[in-house]
Amino acid sequence: MLNCFRRHFVVPCAVLVVCCALIAVYGEPAVAQTENAPLRIVTRNGPNLEGPAIRHGEVFERDTGMATQVEGIPFRELYNEIMMGFITGENEADVMLVPAPWVPDFAPFLADVPMDLIASNAVRSIHPAYREGLMRWNRRWLAVTIDGDLHMGIYRRDLFEDPEHRLAFQGVHGRPLSPPETWTEYLEIARFFHGRKDQQGNTLAGALEAYLQGGQRIWFVISHAAAYASHPSYSGTLFFNPRTMEPAINSPAWQRAVSEYAELMRLGPPDLAWLGSGDVRKRFSEGKAAMAVDWADIGVMAATLEGGVGSENIGFFELPGSTSAWNPITERWDTLAYPRQVPYLAFGGWVAVVPETSQNKEAAWDYISHFNSQENSMKDMLVGDSGINPYRHEHIADETVWFDLMGEQAAEDYLDVLRSSLDAPQLALELRIPGYRAYMQALDLQIERVLRSEATVQEALDLAAAQWDQITDRLGRDSQRRHYISAMGLTGSFP
């Protein structure tokens, strides 16, 4: 148990200053544990992550004799619970399964990953996008990747191949109905299908994405912005100007992205504002939409949900791109020679960490090694609600398991999207700097004002950018700039 205060509040962005001050004055708190106490594991509640944590814990106990106790906390409370446990010294967890972007904030309280684990085949087989970028912080190995996240598109192949739909779409748009390459095409297809019926009589949403406030919607907004705000000649400008740390989130690129995201809300079901990512997966898998954007879980669920749309009726596409990109230097739109997709490591994925206060560090790392094993990870990613997506080379290299799960056509589509996304020349990386939670909450609150028609897109994003500047100044602009350059893989490009 965390033994923290269960509160619905936002940890202030200056929390790192408070944490460091507490450590400096009192030292790092030690939490006493009784002998033979179970290994305490904390993560989000529900089938995602908590489910695998419990399943692997049962096998771990059988094999080692070490009992495990899993505490699942609602995602919206998870960060605050953990941080308050660190600050008050009341954290009793031995293992935490947490989002990778939170590691910079938790870093002062975490133990280093043993080097023999880093050198193991299980860790070396993790794709570099998830190993090098997510497991280290400030030159320390602090986490072990247990999940790989990026956004992708999924569509109803049966709808797209229907002769009646194809003829009607060609008549309206003068081009064949095919999976979208750009966000403009994505919007056109969503408008076309919205309100139509499929052969089973389902009234279709044009597209599904997450819109729940405080849920996962912020990563969907960023996915829309990635292609517009990531200029091919200027890397690392999606969130900030790397030279000045001036926020980029109120640029015309972001304004266009948020405007399109708001329009798409009208092309979903009436209750779309209350749907999180898990709801998007379920609704699409039930055949309620023509397209959706989500993490890779959606492909597994759509292929395996009993009574659902069926693997033979689904296909996949890369996150849509754009034929133009905002130039942050000239401050104008540049026309590109071809539609350019910019895949985004949305959220990055989940990692396993061990608090420095754990009295069972050796057993904790053993549990993480068991959870993260090649055998277990292969099983986890084939379960639609495990919350675990491919993150090892062999996960996307071994086609056999995917053919068995999805059928050959859908599996080839799925793996092609994963491979091309991870190998893209300009893969958009997650922000992952101190204060991440505060930055994202500030932006999310302003997105809510837009969706409620309480502010224009420009007004909301200008206010969000001003709040980002305040957070950056509070945490130290120079240090934040160094962290941002490192997180964006720009070390050596900027002095």
C-alpha positions as CSV (number, residue, x, y, z in Angstrom):
1,M,0.0,0.0,0.0
2,L,1.1,3.5,-0.7
3,N,-0.5,4.9,2.5
4,C,-0.8,8.2,0.8
5,F,-3.6,10.8,0.9
6,R,-6.2,9.9,-1.7
7,R,-7.1,13.4,-3.0
8,H,-8.3,14.9,-6.2
9,F,-5.8,17.7,-6.6
10,V,-3.0,18.7,-8.9
11,V,0.5,18.5,-7.6
12,P,2.0,22.0,-8.3
13,C,4.7,22.2,-10.9
14,A,7.1,23.4,-8.2
15,V,6.9,20.0,-6.5
16,L,10.4,19.1,-7.5
17,V,11.8,22.1,-5.6
18,V,9.8,20.9,-2.6
19,C,11.0,17.4,-3.0
20,C,14.7,18.4,-3.3
21,A,14.3,20.7,-0.3
22,L,12.9,17.9,1.8
23,I,15.7,15.5,0.9
24,A,18.3,18.1,1.6
25,V,16.9,18.9,5.1
26,Y,15.8,15.4,6.2
27,G,17.6,13.0,3.9
28,E,15.8,10.3,2.0
29,P,13.1,8.7,4.2
30,A,13.4,5.1,5.0
31,V,10.3,3.0,5.3
32,A,10.4,0.1,7.7
33,Q,9.1,-3.2,6.5
34,T,8.3,-6.3,8.5
35,E,10.1,-9.5,7.8
36,N,8.5,-11.8,5.2
37,A,6.3,-8.9,4.0
38,P,5.0,-9.4,0.4
39,L,6.5,-7.5,-2.5
40,R,4.4,-4.5,-2.9
41,I,3.6,-3.4,-6.5
42,V,1.8,-0.2,-7.4
43,T,0.3,0.6,-10.8
44,R,-3.0,1.8,-12.4
45,N,-6.1,-0.1,-11.7
46,G,-8.1,-2.2,-14.1
47,P,-7.2,-4.8,-16.7
48,N,-4.5,-2.5,-18.2
49,L,-1.2,-3.1,-16.3
50,E,-2.8,-4.2,-13.0
51,G,-4.1,-7.4,-14.7
52,P,-0.6,-8.5,-15.9
53,A,1.0,-7.4,-12.6
54,I,-1.3,-9.8,-10.7
55,R,-0.9,-12.6,-13.2
56,H,2.8,-12.4,-13.2
57,G,2.9,-12.0,-9.5
58,E,1.1,-15.3,-9.0
59,V,3.6,-17.1,-11.1
60,F,6.5,-15.2,-9.5
61,E,5.3,-16.3,-6.0
62,R,5.0,-19.9,-7.2
63,D,8.5,-20.0,-8.6
64,T,10.3,-18.0,-5.9
65,G,8.2,-18.2,-2.8
66,M,8.0,-14.4,-2.6
67,A,4.4,-13.3,-2.2
68,T,3.3,-10.2,-4.1
69,Q,0.6,-7.6,-3.3
70,V,-0.7,-5.4,-6.2
71,E,-2.4,-2.1,-5.5
72,G,-4.2,-0.6,-8.5
73,I,-4.9,3.1,-8.4
74,P,-7.1,5.1,-10.8
75,F,-4.9,6.6,-13.5
76,R,-6.1,10.1,-12.8
77,E,-4.9,9.8,-9.2
78,L,-1.8,7.7,-9.8
79,Y,0.8,10.4,-10.2
80,N,-0.4,12.4,-7.2
81,E,-0.6,9.3,-5.0
82,I,3.0,8.3,-5.8
83,M,4.4,11.8,-5.5
84,M,2.7,12.4,-2.1
85,G,4.1,9.1,-0.9
86,F,7.6,10.2,-1.9
87,I,7.3,13.7,-0.3
88,T,5.7,12.5,3.0
89,G,7.9,9.4,3.3
90,E,4.9,7.2,3.5
91,N,5.6,5.2,0.3
92,E,5.9,1.5,1.0
93,A,6.0,0.2,-2.6
94,D,8.8,-2.0,-3.8
95,V,7.9,-1.9,-7.5
96,M,6.0,0.8,-9.5
97,L,4.7,0.4,-13.0
98,V,4.4,4.0,-14.2
99,P,4.3,6.1,-17.4
100,A,7.8,6.7,-18.8
101,P,7.3,10.5,-18.9
102,W,7.0,10.6,-15.1
103,V,10.5,9.3,-14.5
104,P,12.2,12.7,-14.5
105,D,9.9,13.9,-11.7
106,F,10.4,10.7,-9.7
107,A,14.1,10.4,-10.4
108,P,15.3,11.7,-7.0
109,F,13.5,8.9,-5.2
110,L,14.4,5.9,-7.5
111,A,17.0,3.2,-7.3
112,D,19.4,2.6,-10.3
113,V,18.7,-0.5,-12.4
114,P,21.3,-3.2,-11.8
115,M,23.9,-3.3,-14.6
116,D,23.5,-7.0,-15.1
117,L,19.9,-6.5,-15.9
118,I,20.8,-3.7,-18.4
119,A,23.3,-6.1,-20.0
120,S,20.8,-8.9,-20.3
121,N,19.4,-10.2,-23.6
122,A,15.9,-9.2,-22.4
123,V,16.9,-5.5,-22.2
124,R,19.1,-5.5,-25.2
125,S,16.3,-6.8,-27.4
126,I,14.1,-3.8,-26.5
127,H,13.7,-1.4,-29.5
128,P,16.1,1.6,-29.1
129,A,13.2,4.0,-29.3
130,Y,11.9,2.5,-26.0
131,R,15.2,1.6,-24.5
132,E,17.6,4.5,-25.0
133,G,14.9,7.2,-24.8
134,L,12.8,5.9,-21.9
135,M,14.9,3.9,-19.5
136,R,17.6,6.5,-18.8
137,W,17.4,9.9,-17.1
138,N,20.3,12.3,-16.5
139,R,22.8,9.5,-17.4
140,R,21.3,7.1,-14.9
141,W,19.4,3.8,-15.8
142,L,16.3,4.2,-13.7
143,A,13.6,2.2,-15.4
144,V,12.9,-0.9,-17.4
145,T,10.6,-0.7,-20.4
146,I,7.6,-3.0,-20.2
147,D,5.4,-1.5,-22.9
148,G,5.9,0.4,-26.2
149,D,3.5,3.2,-27.1
150,L,2.8,5.0,-30.4
151,H,-0.4,6.0,-32.1
152,M,-1.7,4.4,-35.3
153,G,-4.8,4.4,-37.3
154,I,-7.3,1.6,-37.9
155,Y,-10.2,1.4,-40.4
156,R,-13.0,-0.8,-41.4
157,R,-11.7,-2.6,-44.5
158,D,-15.2,-3.9,-45.4
159,L,-16.6,-0.3,-45.5
160,F,-13.7,1.0,-47.6
161,E,-14.0,-1.8,-50.1
162,D,-17.8,-1.6,-50.4
163,P,-18.6,-0.7,-54.1
164,E,-21.5,1.6,-53.1
165,H,-19.3,3.6,-50.7
166,R,-16.4,3.7,-53.1
167,L,-18.6,5.1,-55.9
168,A,-20.2,7.7,-53.6
169,F,-16.9,8.9,-52.2
170,Q,-15.4,9.1,-55.7
171,G,-18.3,11.3,-56.8
172,V,-17.9,13.7,-53.8
173,H,-14.1,13.9,-53.6
174,G,-12.9,12.9,-57.1
175,R,-10.4,10.4,-55.7
176,P,-10.6,6.7,-54.6
177,L,-11.7,5.8,-51.1
178,S,-8.5,4.6,-49.4
179,P,-6.8,4.8,-46.0
180,P,-5.9,8.5,-45.3
181,E,-2.3,9.7,-45.7
182,T,-3.0,13.2,-44.4
183,W,-5.2,14.7,-41.7
184,T,-7.1,16.5,-44.4
185,E,-8.0,13.1,-46.0
186,Y,-8.8,11.7,-42.6
187,L,-11.4,14.5,-42.0
188,E,-12.9,14.0,-45.4
189,I,-13.4,10.3,-44.8
190,A,-14.8,10.9,-41.3
191,R,-17.3,13.4,-42.7
192,F,-18.3,11.0,-45.5
193,F,-19.0,8.0,-43.2
194,H,-20.5,9.9,-40.2
195,G,-24.2,8.9,-39.8
196,R,-24.1,6.2,-42.5
197,K,-25.0,2.6,-41.7
198,D,-22.9,-0.6,-42.2
199,Q,-24.3,-3.9,-43.4
200,Q,-25.3,-4.9,-39.8
201,G,-27.4,-1.7,-39.4
202,N,-25.0,0.1,-37.1
203,T,-25.1,3.8,-37.4
204,L,-21.4,4.8,-37.8
205,A,-19.3,7.5,-36.3
206,G,-16.9,8.9,-38.9
207,A,-13.9,8.5,-36.5
208,L,-13.2,7.8,-32.9
209,E,-10.6,9.4,-30.7
210,A,-10.4,9.9,-26.9
211,Y,-12.0,13.2,-25.6
212,L,-12.4,12.5,-21.9
213,Q,-11.0,15.4,-19.8
214,G,-8.1,14.2,-17.6
215,G,-8.0,11.0,-19.6
216,Q,-5.8,10.3,-22.6
217,R,-7.0,13.0,-25.0
218,I,-3.9,15.2,-24.6
219,W,-1.9,12.6,-26.6
220,F,-4.5,12.5,-29.4
221,V,-4.2,16.3,-29.7
222,I,-0.4,16.0,-29.9
223,S,-0.8,13.3,-32.6
224,H,-2.7,15.8,-34.7
225,A,0.0,18.5,-34.1
226,A,3.0,16.3,-34.8
227,A,2.9,16.5,-38.6
228,Y,2.2,20.2,-38.7
229,A,4.6,21.3,-36.0
230,S,7.6,19.0,-36.8
231,H,9.3,20.7,-39.7
232,P,11.6,18.3,-41.7
233,S,14.5,20.9,-41.5
234,Y,14.1,21.7,-37.8
235,S,14.0,18.7,-35.4
236,G,12.7,18.9,-31.9
237,T,10.4,21.9,-32.3
238,L,7.1,20.1,-31.6
239,F,6.8,21.4,-28.0
240,F,9.4,24.2,-27.6
241,N,12.0,26.3,-29.4
242,P,15.2,24.4,-28.3
243,R,17.2,27.6,-28.3
244,T,14.9,29.7,-26.0
245,M,12.4,27.2,-24.5
246,E,9.6,29.4,-25.9
247,P,6.5,27.2,-26.1
248,A,5.5,26.2,-29.6
249,I,2.0,25.1,-28.6
250,N,0.3,28.4,-29.7
251,S,1.8,28.4,-33.2
252,P,-0.5,28.2,-36.3
253,A,0.5,24.5,-36.5
254,W,-1.0,23.7,-33.1
255,Q,-4.0,26.0,-33.8
256,R,-4.7,24.0,-36.9
257,A,-4.3,20.7,-35.1
258,V,-6.7,21.7,-32.2
259,S,-9.2,23.1,-34.6
260,E,-9.3,19.8,-36.5
261,Y,-9.5,17.8,-33.3
262,A,-12.5,19.9,-32.2
263,E,-14.3,19.4,-35.5
264,L,-13.8,15.6,-35.2
265,M,-15.7,15.7,-32.0
266,R,-18.8,16.4,-34.0
267,L,-18.2,13.3,-36.1
268,G,-18.3,10.9,-33.2
269,P,-21.1,9.6,-31.1
270,P,-23.1,12.0,-28.8
271,D,-21.3,10.8,-25.7
272,L,-17.8,11.2,-27.2
273,A,-16.8,13.8,-24.6
274,W,-16.9,11.0,-22.0
275,L,-14.9,8.4,-23.9
276,G,-11.4,7.5,-23.0
277,S,-9.0,5.4,-25.0
278,G,-10.4,2.1,-23.7
279,D,-13.9,3.1,-24.8
280,V,-12.5,4.0,-28.2
281,R,-11.1,0.5,-28.6
282,K,-14.3,-1.2,-27.5
283,R,-16.6,1.0,-29.7
284,F,-14.5,0.5,-32.8
285,S,-14.1,-3.2,-32.1
286,E,-17.9,-3.5,-31.8
287,G,-18.2,-2.0,-35.3
288,K,-19.4,1.5,-34.3
289,A,-17.0,3.6,-36.4
290,A,-15.4,3.7,-39.8
291,M,-12.0,4.7,-38.4
292,A,-10.2,5.3,-35.2
293,V,-6.8,6.5,-33.9
294,D,-5.4,4.8,-30.8
295,W,-2.5,2.8,-29.4
296,A,-1.7,-0.6,-30.9
297,D,-4.0,-2.3,-28.3
298,I,-6.9,-1.4,-30.6
299,G,-5.7,-3.8,-33.3
300,V,-5.5,-6.8,-30.9
301,M,-9.0,-6.0,-29.4
302,A,-10.6,-5.4,-32.8
303,A,-9.2,-8.7,-34.1
304,T,-10.2,-10.8,-31.1
305,L,-13.4,-9.3,-29.5
306,E,-16.1,-12.0,-29.6
307,G,-19.0,-10.8,-31.8
308,G,-17.0,-7.8,-32.9
309,V,-16.1,-6.4,-36.3
310,G,-13.6,-9.3,-36.9
311,S,-10.0,-9.4,-38.1
312,E,-11.0,-9.9,-41.7
313,N,-12.7,-6.5,-41.7
314,I,-9.9,-4.3,-40.4
315,G,-6.9,-2.6,-41.8
316,F,-4.3,-0.2,-40.4
317,F,-2.6,3.0,-41.4
318,E,0.2,5.2,-40.1
319,L,-0.7,8.3,-38.2
320,P,-1.9,10.8,-40.9
321,G,0.5,13.5,-42.0
322,S,0.4,16.7,-44.0
323,T,1.6,18.2,-47.3
324,S,2.7,21.3,-45.4
325,A,4.6,22.1,-42.2
326,W,5.0,25.2,-40.1
327,N,8.4,26.7,-40.4
328,P,9.4,28.0,-36.9
329,I,12.2,30.2,-38.4
330,T,10.4,32.0,-41.2
331,E,7.0,31.7,-39.4
332,R,5.2,30.6,-42.4
333,W,3.8,27.4,-43.9
334,D,6.2,25.4,-46.2
335,T,4.6,23.2,-48.9
336,L,6.2,19.7,-48.9
337,A,6.8,17.7,-52.0
338,Y,4.7,14.7,-50.8
339,P,2.5,13.8,-47.8
340,R,4.7,13.4,-44.9
341,Q,3.7,11.3,-41.9
342,V,5.3,12.0,-38.5
343,P,4.7,9.1,-36.1
344,Y,4.4,10.0,-32.5
345,L,5.5,8.0,-29.4
346,A,2.3,9.0,-27.7
347,F,2.9,8.7,-23.9
348,G,6.0,6.6,-24.7
349,G,4.9,3.6,-22.7
350,W,5.0,2.1,-19.2
351,V,8.1,1.3,-17.3
352,A,9.0,-0.5,-14.1
353,V,10.9,1.3,-11.4
354,V,12.1,0.6,-7.8
355,P,11.9,3.2,-5.1
356,E,15.1,3.8,-3.2
357,T,13.2,3.2,0.0
358,S,12.4,-0.4,-0.9
359,Q,13.8,-2.9,1.6
360,N,13.4,-5.6,-1.0
361,K,15.3,-4.2,-4.0
362,E,16.8,-7.5,-5.1
363,A,13.4,-9.2,-5.1
364,A,11.9,-6.2,-6.8
365,W,14.3,-6.3,-9.7
366,D,13.8,-10.1,-9.9
367,Y,10.0,-9.5,-10.2
368,I,10.6,-6.9,-12.9
369,S,12.9,-9.3,-14.8
370,H,10.1,-11.9,-14.6
371,F,7.4,-9.4,-15.7
372,N,9.6,-8.1,-18.6
373,S,10.8,-11.5,-19.8
374,Q,10.6,-12.3,-23.5
375,E,8.1,-15.0,-22.9
376,N,5.8,-13.0,-20.7
377,S,5.9,-9.9,-22.8
378,M,5.0,-11.9,-25.9
379,K,1.9,-13.2,-24.2
380,D,0.9,-9.9,-22.8
381,M,0.9,-8.0,-26.1
382,L,-1.5,-10.6,-27.6
383,V,-4.2,-9.7,-24.9
384,G,-6.3,-6.7,-26.0
385,D,-6.8,-5.2,-22.6
386,S,-3.4,-5.9,-21.0
387,G,-2.2,-2.3,-21.8
388,I,1.1,-3.7,-23.2
389,N,2.1,-3.1,-26.8
390,P,5.0,-4.4,-28.8
391,Y,8.4,-3.0,-27.7
392,R,11.0,-5.6,-28.6
393,H,12.5,-6.4,-31.9
394,E,11.1,-9.9,-31.9
395,H,7.6,-8.6,-31.1
396,I,7.4,-7.1,-34.6
397,A,9.7,-9.5,-36.4
398,D,7.9,-12.8,-35.5
399,E,5.0,-12.7,-37.9
400,T,3.7,-16.1,-37.0
401,V,2.0,-15.1,-33.8
402,W,0.3,-12.2,-35.5
403,F,-0.9,-14.3,-38.4
404,D,-2.5,-16.7,-35.9
405,L,-4.1,-13.8,-34.0
406,M,-5.3,-11.6,-36.9
407,G,-5.0,-13.5,-40.1
408,E,-2.4,-12.7,-42.7
409,Q,-3.8,-9.6,-44.3
410,A,-4.6,-7.6,-41.1
411,A,-1.3,-8.8,-39.4
412,E,0.8,-7.6,-42.3
413,D,-0.9,-4.2,-42.2
414,Y,-0.4,-4.0,-38.5
415,L,3.2,-5.0,-38.5
416,D,4.0,-2.7,-41.5
417,V,2.6,0.3,-39.6
418,L,4.6,-0.5,-36.4
419,R,7.8,-1.1,-38.3
420,S,7.6,2.0,-40.6
421,S,6.5,4.2,-37.6
422,L,9.4,3.1,-35.4
423,D,11.9,3.5,-38.2
424,A,10.6,6.8,-39.5
425,P,13.3,9.4,-40.1
426,Q,11.5,12.0,-38.0
427,L,9.8,10.1,-35.2
428,A,8.2,12.6,-32.8
429,L,9.4,11.8,-29.3
430,E,7.4,12.3,-26.0
431,L,8.2,15.5,-24.0
432,R,9.6,13.7,-21.0
433,I,11.1,16.5,-18.9
434,P,10.6,17.6,-15.3
435,G,7.2,19.1,-14.8
436,Y,5.7,17.0,-17.6
437,R,2.5,16.4,-15.6
438,A,2.1,20.1,-15.0
439,Y,2.7,21.0,-18.6
440,M,0.2,18.5,-19.9
441,Q,-2.5,19.4,-17.4
442,A,-2.2,23.1,-18.3
443,L,-2.7,22.3,-22.0
444,D,-5.5,19.8,-21.3
445,L,-7.5,22.4,-19.3
446,Q,-7.3,24.8,-22.2
447,I,-8.3,22.1,-24.7
448,E,-11.4,21.6,-22.5
449,R,-12.3,25.3,-22.9
450,V,-12.1,25.0,-26.7
451,L,-14.3,21.9,-26.7
452,R,-16.8,23.7,-24.5
453,S,-16.8,26.8,-26.8
454,E,-15.6,28.9,-23.8
455,A,-12.5,30.2,-25.7
456,T,-11.3,30.4,-29.2
457,V,-8.4,28.1,-30.2
458,Q,-6.0,31.0,-30.3
459,E,-7.1,32.4,-26.9
460,A,-6.8,29.0,-25.3
461,L,-3.4,28.1,-26.7
462,D,-2.0,31.5,-25.9
463,L,-3.0,31.1,-22.3
464,A,-1.6,27.5,-22.2
465,A,1.7,28.8,-23.7
466,A,1.9,31.5,-21.0
467,Q,1.3,28.9,-18.3
468,W,4.1,26.7,-19.9
469,D,6.4,29.7,-19.7
470,Q,5.6,30.1,-16.0
471,I,6.3,26.4,-15.3
472,T,9.6,26.5,-17.2
473,D,10.7,29.6,-15.3
474,R,9.8,28.0,-12.0
475,L,11.7,24.9,-12.7
476,G,14.7,26.8,-14.2
477,R,14.7,27.7,-17.9
478,D,18.4,26.8,-18.5
479,S,18.0,23.3,-16.9
480,Q,14.7,22.7,-18.6
481,R,16.4,23.6,-21.9
482,R,19.2,21.1,-21.3
483,H,16.6,18.4,-20.4
484,Y,14.5,19.2,-23.5
485,I,17.5,19.0,-25.8
486,S,18.4,15.6,-24.4
487,A,14.8,14.3,-24.5
488,M,14.4,15.3,-28.2
489,G,17.7,13.7,-29.1
490,L,19.3,17.1,-30.0
491,T,22.5,16.8,-27.9
492,G,25.3,18.1,-30.1
493,S,23.0,20.2,-32.3
494,F,22.7,23.0,-29.8
495,P,25.3,24.7,-27.6
